[in-house]
């Protein structure tokens, strides 16, 4: 099953597995309107770590020859107490594979920021000024601007299909009403890989 890199309109990228583009649209619709998303198949390295949102303190063990006992460990369940089913993403960039994955995701989802990081003014990535970074992030917000334009176009319509799309909170045909008109291509006029 392919894994897709999905760029949402806001500054967010997801890795989503789906057997095809139709299933991908359905999966994205579980979270939000996929209308402003672009995607492509991801075939790069994959490394994702999850951890429980708890703080563990092993204390100051004086005798390292003695194994830990349960009494040595102090646990603060903090956020886990509020949501016991929660897993947090941890820092995957610490592994070389995780770093490569993040580089590929950034190049796809945030190309302006990627360009600045790959070829920083003055040649020093560590010396990037905040204004240069802000300008790159502003440029990478273009999908959000385009998405809000698509939302405004939908709001201006009052045909039955538009009313149904508004009711479902989507700007593209997704879900049950998608089969109503399976003969038309709802991606016409959009760049390849755009939902």
Secondary structure, DSSP 8 states (H G I E B T S, - for coil): --EEEEE-SSS-EEEEE-SSHHHHHHHHHTTS-GGG-EEEEE-S-----EEES-EEE----S-TTS---GGG-EEE-HHHHH-TT-EEE--GGGSHHHHHHHHHHHHHH-HHHHHHHHS-GGG-GGG--HHHHHHHHHHTTHHHHHHHHHHHHHHH--SHHHHHHHHHT-SS--GGGGGGGTTS-TTTTS-TTB-
